[in-house]
Amino acid sequence: MNLPTLLLMLPLAGFLIALAIPRSSPEGSRVWALVISLVTFLVSLVLPQVFDWNAAGEQLAINVPWITTPEIRYYVAVDGVGLWLLLLTTFLTPICVLVSWRYIQSRVKEFYVFLLLLEFGLLGVFIAQDLFLFYVFWEVSLVPMYFLVGIWGHERRIYAAVKFFLFTMAGSVLMLVAIIYLYNRAGTFSYPTLLEMLSGGRLSFAPTEQLLLFLAFFVAFAIKVPLFPLHTWLPDAHVEAPTAGSVMLASVMLKMGTYGILHFCLPLFPSASRQCAPWIAMLAIIGIIYGALVSMVQPNMKKLVAYSSVSHLGFVVLGIFSFTQLGLDGAVYQMLNHGISTGALFVLVGLLYERRHSLAIEDYGGVATAAPWLSTAFLITTLASIGLPMLNNFVGEFLVLQGTALANYTWAVWAALGVILSACYMLWLYQRVFYGVASEPLRSRLPDLNPREWAMVVPLVAMMVWMGVYPQSFLPPVSKTTARVLSQTQVNVPFLVKRKPNPEVARAR
């Protein structure tokens, strides 16, 4: 069987079998979800082995008819960016199962059913090469997240779930209209075919037409990122979601937006992308600074981490619209870094909540005394989140800032403020939660990490160090893909460093 298809079918089969597990056996649902998610992760580890790191295009493709009229095909393939996003999804799903092992006590079967369905939808988004198929997976991933927040969330879960659903659906409708328009113009939903038609001159758009199509796609993706000022649904969804929902939402679902911008908006609508780049970059910079400033005043740990996502993903959008190789490489790497470090932050905040049953920062203090290993893991994650050298976020932010400086030095200066502010709010959070004198009730309710929790924390910390020390184990296929995106957009950003004139060349002139 085709490897991406096998990877897709495993969580789908797990979802269908999980439906048959009796509600009276919650432990059976937990074990089954853990087994199927671990098997899916192990299968996904084959992808980097069979993927040709020196090729720029989609690989491991399968393209067969699905629906005759209109012509919709089951067309899936993997590129250098989707490769790592697939692995990020399969890596985090078993961690989400483990973090929910004791946290979820009601409707256990339904919870793991929706978690497996969510994994299926997310994997499909990153491999779909047919626009209609992409839209199907895009919507499939929305449904289980809506129920994860709405059923297993906190007090205001219904409000947060409905707000999340309405925001995302509003953007999705715009994207669907644009997809249908593209089909009417080109007669196909095939993304590679559309690119071939554009490059060969068989398909072209008037400037206004291209701009409207770009905006229809971009708004849908910007809501999912979320880009300022379309971010207001995110803090509510994160605060009210269960821990596993927050991890999958921050680490993977938000990457659907940045992946969509890179994979669809830039190659399909290059002129409109260049035309809109200045104001999109400004929105990204505003998001970087605004998200950091708002994080500094948050009394709720989850809301603080949620606003930090707005700031960190602003770097991703800024890197993409720098239209430089370094900027795009950094943007993709920052997508992966954010998935690991912010996912780890939500896992650790969830562990604190299980012990103290509060997300308010003021209810903590002195945690390092009661739980030193938990505090150590949180410190490493905090340092990774603020971009300490030798940890993962440093590499992504450095590449983004370097690429942005080549395109517009002023943008890079303003964006760099976000790095400084991130250190302020994250270190202040750590100081208030983990330092000071722990009260007696706090000490008695805060046991240190148990074996199940070690199994979640160690892989995340190991990935932060690995990605920070040896980024070349991830970047080569990413660079091939981003270089192809730049060639498709036909954008050349001049190198802004002035060079001394060659005297011999000057005399010849």
C-alpha positions in Angstrom: 0.0 0.0 0.0 1.1 3.6 -0.7 2.8 4.8 2.5 0.9 8.2 2.9 -2.3 6.3 2.4 -1.3 3.7 5.0 -0.5 6.5 7.4 -3.9 8.0 6.7 -5.8 4.8 7.1 -4.4 3.7 10.4 -6.1 6.4 12.5 -9.2 6.0 10.4 -9.3 2.3 11.1 -8.5 3.0 14.8 -11.4 5.5 14.9 -13.9 3.0 13.4 -12.8 0.2 15.7 -12.9 2.5 18.7 -16.6 3.1 18.0 -17.2 -0.6 18.7 -15.5 -0.5 22.1 -18.1 -0.6 24.9 -18.6 2.5 27.0 -18.3 0.3 30.1 -14.6 -0.3 29.2 -12.9 3.1 29.5 -9.5 1.5 30.0 -10.0 -0.4 26.8 -10.6 2.9 24.9 -7.5 4.4 26.4 -5.3 1.4 25.6 -6.6 1.1 22.0 -6.0 4.8 21.3 -2.5 4.6 22.7 -1.7 1.4 20.6 -3.1 2.8 17.3 -1.4 6.2 17.8 2.0 4.6 18.6 1.7 2.3 15.6 0.9 5.3 13.4 3.9 7.1 14.8 6.2 4.1 14.1 4.9 3.8 10.5 5.5 7.6 10.0 9.2 7.1 11.0 9.6 5.2 7.7 8.8 8.4 5.7 12.2 10.1 6.2 13.9 6.9 5.2 12.1 6.5 1.8 11.8 10.2 1.1 14.4 11.5 -1.4 16.0 14.5 0.4 17.5 15.8 -2.8 14.2 16.2 -4.7 12.1 19.3 -4.5 8.7 18.0 -5.7 6.0 15.8 -4.2 6.9 12.2 -3.6 5.2 8.9 -2.7 2.1 10.0 -4.7 -1.0 8.1 -5.5 -3.6 9.6 -7.9 -6.8 7.6 -8.5 -10.4 8.7 -9.4 -12.8 9.3 -6.5 -15.8 11.1 -7.9 -16.6 11.3 -11.6 -18.6 14.4 -11.9 -17.2 16.8 -11.0 -13.8 15.2 -11.4 -12.5 14.7 -7.9 -9.5 12.5 -7.3 -7.9 10.8 -4.4 -4.5 12.5 -4.9 -2.1 12.4 -2.0 1.7 13.0 -1.9 4.4 14.3 0.5 6.7 17.2 0.1 9.6 18.4 2.2 7.4 20.6 4.4 4.5 18.1 4.8 6.9 15.4 5.7 7.8 17.0 9.0 4.3 18.2 9.7 3.1 14.6 9.3 5.7 13.4 11.8 4.8 16.2 14.2 1.2 15.1 14.2 1.9 11.4 14.7 4.5 12.3 17.4 2.1 14.4 19.5 -1.0 12.2 19.3 0.4 9.4 21.7 1.4 12.2 24.0 -2.1 13.6 23.9 -3.4 10.1 24.8 -1.1 9.8 27.7 -1.8 13.3 29.1 -5.5 12.5 29.0 -5.1 9.1 30.7 -6.3 10.3 34.1 -7.6 13.8 33.2 -10.5 12.5 31.1 -12.9 10.6 33.3 -16.3 11.1 31.6 -17.3 9.9 28.2 -13.9 8.3 27.8 -14.7 6.3 24.7 -16.1 9.4 22.8 -13.0 11.5 23.7 -10.5 9.0 22.2 -12.8 8.5 19.2 -12.7 12.2 18.4 -8.9 12.3 19.1 -8.3 9.6 16.5 -10.6 11.3 14.0 -8.7 14.6 14.6 -5.4 12.8 13.8 -6.9 11.5 10.6 -8.1 14.9 9.4 -4.8 16.6 10.2 -2.7 14.0 8.4 -5.0 14.4 5.4 -4.5 18.2 5.2 -0.8 17.8 4.9 -0.8 15.3 2.0 -3.9 16.2 -0.1 -3.0 17.4 -3.6 -6.6 17.7 -4.8 -8.1 21.0 -3.7 -11.5 19.4 -3.0 -9.9 16.6 -1.1 -7.9 19.2 0.9 -11.1 21.0 1.7 -12.7 17.8 2.9 -9.8 17.1 5.3 -9.8 20.7 6.4 -13.4 20.5 7.5 -13.0 17.0 9.0 -10.4 18.3 11.4 -12.7 21.0 12.5 -15.5 18.7 13.7 -13.6 16.7 16.4 -11.9 19.8 17.8 -15.3 21.4 18.2 -16.5 18.5 20.3 -13.2 18.1 22.2 -13.6 21.7 23.4 -17.4 21.8 23.7 -17.8 18.5 25.7 -14.5 18.1 27.8 -13.6 21.8 28.2 -14.0 24.1 31.2 -16.8 26.3 32.4 -17.2 28.5 29.2 -16.5 25.6 26.8 -19.7 26.1 24.8 -18.9 29.7 24.1 -15.3 28.9 23.1 -16.3 26.0 20.9 -19.0 27.9 19.0 -16.6 30.9 18.6 -13.9 28.6 17.2 -16.4 26.9 14.9 -17.9 30.2 13.5 -14.5 31.9 12.9 -13.1 28.8 11.1 -16.2 28.2 9.1 -16.4 31.8 7.9 -12.9 31.5 6.4 -13.6 28.0 5.1 -16.6 29.3 3.1 -14.4 31.9 1.4 -11.9 29.3 0.5 -14.6 26.9 -0.9 -15.9 29.7 -3.1 -12.3 30.3 -4.5 -11.8 26.5 -5.0 -15.0 26.2 -7.0 -14.1 29.3 -9.1 -10.7 27.7 -9.8 -12.4 24.5 -11.0 -14.7 26.5 -13.3 -11.7 28.3 -14.8 -9.3 25.3 -15.1 -11.6 22.3 -15.2 -9.6 20.5 -12.5 -9.1 20.4 -8.7 -5.6 18.9 -9.1 -3.1 21.3 -7.5 -0.1 20.2 -9.5 -2.1 20.5 -12.7 -3.1 24.0 -11.8 0.5 24.9 -11.2 1.5 23.4 -14.6 -1.3 25.3 -16.3 -0.1 28.6 -14.7 3.5 28.1 -15.6 2.7 27.0 -19.1 0.4 30.0 -19.7 -2.7 27.9 -20.3 -4.3 29.5 -17.2 -3.9 33.2 -16.1 -5.7 35.6 -13.9 -6.3 39.3 -14.3 -4.7 41.3 -11.4 -8.0 42.0 -9.6 -9.1 38.4 -10.1 -5.9 37.0 -8.7 -6.0 39.4 -5.7 -9.6 38.3 -4.8 -8.7 34.7 -5.1 -5.6 35.2 -3.0 -7.6 37.0 -0.3 -10.2 34.3 -0.2 -7.5 31.6 0.5 -5.5 33.9 2.7 -8.3 34.9 5.0 -9.2 31.2 5.6 -5.6 30.4 6.4 -5.0 33.6 8.4 -7.9 32.8 10.7 -6.4 29.4 11.4 -2.9 30.7 12.0 -4.3 33.0 13.7 -2.9 36.3 12.3 -3.7 39.6 14.1 -6.5 40.8 14.2 -8.3 37.5 13.4 -6.9 35.9 16.6 -9.6 36.5 19.1 -11.0 33.0 19.0 -7.7 31.4 20.0 -7.3 32.4 23.7 -10.9 31.3 24.5 -10.4 28.0 22.8 -7.1 27.3 24.5 -8.3 28.3 28.0 -11.5 26.2 27.8 -10.1 23.2 25.9 -8.8 20.0 27.7 -5.1 19.6 27.8 -5.0 17.3 24.7 -7.2 19.7 22.8 -4.8 22.6 23.6 -1.8 20.6 22.5 -3.3 19.5 19.2 -4.7 22.9 18.5 -1.5 24.9 19.2 1.0 22.4 17.9 -0.7 21.1 14.7 -4.0 22.8 13.8 -2.5 26.3 13.7 0.1 25.0 11.3 -2.7 24.2 8.8 -2.9 27.9 8.3 0.8 28.6 7.8 1.2 25.5 5.6 -1.8 26.6 3.5 -0.2 30.0 2.9 3.1 28.5 1.9 1.7 25.6 -0.1 -1.2 27.3 -1.9 -1.3 31.1 -1.7 2.3 31.8 -2.9 2.6 29.4 -5.8 -1.0 29.9 -7.1 -1.2 33.7 -6.8 2.4 35.0 -6.9 1.7 38.5 -8.1 -1.0 39.0 -5.4 1.3 37.6 -2.8 4.0 40.1 -3.6 1.5 42.9 -3.8 0.0 42.1 -0.4 3.4 41.2 1.3 4.0 44.7 2.9 0.7 44.9 4.8 0.7 41.2 5.7 4.2 41.7 7.1 3.0 44.7 9.1 0.1 42.6 10.6 2.6 39.9 11.4 4.9 42.3 13.3 1.9 43.8 15.1 0.9 40.3 16.1 4.4 39.6 17.3 4.5 42.6 19.6 0.9 42.7 20.6 0.8 38.9 21.5 3.9 39.4 23.6 2.6 42.5 25.4 -0.8 40.9 26.2 1.0 37.8 27.4 2.8 39.8 30.0 -0.4 40.9 31.8 -2.3 37.5 31.7 -3.3 36.1 35.1 -4.1 32.7 33.5 -1.3 30.3 32.5 -3.1 28.9 29.5 -4.2 32.3 28.2 -0.6 33.5 28.5 0.7 30.6 26.4 -2.2 31.1 23.9 -1.2 34.8 23.3 2.4 33.7 23.1 1.3 31.5 20.1 0.0 34.7 18.4 3.4 36.2 18.8 5.4 33.2 17.7 3.3 32.4 14.7 3.7 36.1 13.6 7.4 35.1 13.0 6.3 32.3 10.7 4.1 34.6 8.6 6.8 37.3 8.5 9.3 34.7 7.3 7.0 33.5 4.6 6.4 37.0 3.2 10.0 38.0 3.3 10.3 36.0 0.1 13.9 34.9 0.9 15.3 31.4 1.2 16.4 32.0 4.8 13.1 33.5 5.7 11.1 30.6 4.3 13.4 28.0 5.8 13.1 29.7 9.2 9.3 30.0 8.9 9.0 26.2 8.3 11.4 25.4 11.1 9.6 27.7 13.4 6.4 25.9 12.6 8.0 22.7 13.9 9.7 24.4 16.8 6.4 26.0 18.0 4.7 22.6 17.7 7.2 21.0 20.1 7.8 23.8 22.6 4.3 25.2 22.9 2.9 21.7 22.9 5.2 20.9 25.8 4.1 24.1 27.6 0.5 23.0 27.4 1.3 19.5 28.6 3.2 20.9 31.6 0.5 23.4 32.4 -2.0 20.5 32.2 0.1 18.5 34.7 0.0 21.5 37.1 -3.8 21.8 36.6 -4.3 18.1 37.5 -2.5 18.7 40.7 -3.8 22.1 41.8 -7.1 22.3 39.8 -6.4 25.9 39.0 -4.9 27.8 36.0 -4.5 31.1 37.9 -0.9 32.1 38.3 -1.6 33.6 41.8 -2.6 30.2 43.1 1.0 28.9 42.7 4.4 29.7 44.0 7.2 27.5 45.3 6.4 24.6 43.0 10.1 23.9 42.5 10.4 22.9 46.1 7.5 20.4 45.9 8.2 19.0 42.4 11.8 19.7 41.3 11.7 17.4 38.2 8.5 19.0 36.9 10.1 22.4 37.5 13.2 21.4 35.6 11.2 20.2 32.6 9.2 23.5 32.6 12.4 25.5 32.8 13.9 23.8 29.8 10.7 24.4 27.9 10.6 28.0 28.9 14.2 28.6 27.7 13.3 26.9 24.4 10.2 29.1 24.0 12.2 32.3 24.5 14.9 31.2 21.9 17.9 30.3 24.0 20.8 29.1 21.8 21.2 25.3 21.7 17.4 24.9 21.9 15.0 24.7 19.0 13.3 28.1 18.8 16.6 29.9 18.5 17.3 28.4 15.1 13.9 29.2 13.6 13.8 32.8 15.0 17.3 33.5 13.9 16.7 32.3 10.3 13.4 34.3 10.1 15.1 37.5 11.3 18.1 37.0 9.0 15.8 36.4 6.0 13.6 39.3 6.9 16.6 41.6 7.3 17.6 40.9 3.7 14.1 41.9 2.5 13.5 44.8 4.8 15.8 45.6 7.7 13.2 47.7 9.5 10.8 44.8 9.7 13.5 42.7 11.3 14.3 45.3 14.0 10.6 45.6 15.0 10.2 41.8 15.0 13.3 41.3 17.2 11.4 43.1 20.0 9.2 40.1 20.2 12.2 37.9 21.1 13.0 40.3 24.0 9.4 40.5 25.2 9.0 36.7 25.1 11.9 36.4 27.6 10.1 38.9 29.9 6.7 37.2 30.1 8.0 33.6 30.1 10.6 34.1 32.8 8.2 36.2 34.9 5.7 33.3 34.6 8.3 30.8 35.7 9.4 33.0 38.6 5.8 33.5 39.9 4.8 29.8 39.6 8.0 27.9 40.6 9.9 30.2 43.0 9.0 31.6 46.4 7.7 29.7 49.5 5.2 26.9 48.8 2.3 26.7 51.1 1.5 23.5 52.9 -1.6 22.7 50.8 0.4 23.2 47.7 3.2 20.9 48.8 0.8 18.2 49.7 -1.0 18.4 46.3 2.0 18.6 44.1 3.7 15.2 43.6 6.6 15.1 41.2 6.5 13.4 37.7 5.3 9.8 37.7 6.4 7.3 35.0 3.5 8.1 32.7 4.3 11.7 32.8 8.0 11.1 32.3 7.0 9.2 29.1 5.4 12.4 27.8 8.0 14.9 28.9 11.3 13.2 28.0 10.6 12.9 24.2 9.5 16.6 24.1 12.6 17.8 25.9 14.8 15.6 23.7 13.3 17.1 20.6 13.9 20.6 21.8 17.6 19.8 22.3 18.0 17.8 19.1 16.3 20.5 16.9 18.4 23.2 18.6 21.8 21.4 18.3 21.5 19.7 14.9 18.9 21.5 12.7 20.5 20.0 9.5 18.8 16.8 10.3 15.5 18.5 9.4 16.3 21.4 7.1 17.6 19.8 3.8 14.2 18.7 2.4 12.6 21.9 3.7 15.1 24.0 1.8 14.4 22.0 -1.4 10.7 22.7 -1.1 11.0 26.4 -0.2 13.4 27.0 -3.0 10.8 25.5 -5.4 8.2 27.8 -3.9 10.4 30.8 -4.5 11.0 29.7 -8.1 7.2 29.3 -8.6 6.6 32.8 -7.3 9.4 34.2 -9.4 10.6 36.4 -6.7 14.2 37.6 -6.4 15.0 39.6 -3.3 18.4 41.5 -3.7 21.1 40.9 -1.2 21.3 44.2 0.6 24.9 44.1 1.8 27.0 46.5 -0.2 30.2 45.1 -1.7 33.4 46.9 -2.5 33.8 47.4 -6.3 36.4 45.4 -8.0 39.2 47.8 -9.2 39.9 45.8 -12.4 36.2 45.8 -13.3 36.1 49.6 -12.7 39.1 50.2 -14.9 37.6 48.1 -17.7 34.5 50.2 -17.6 
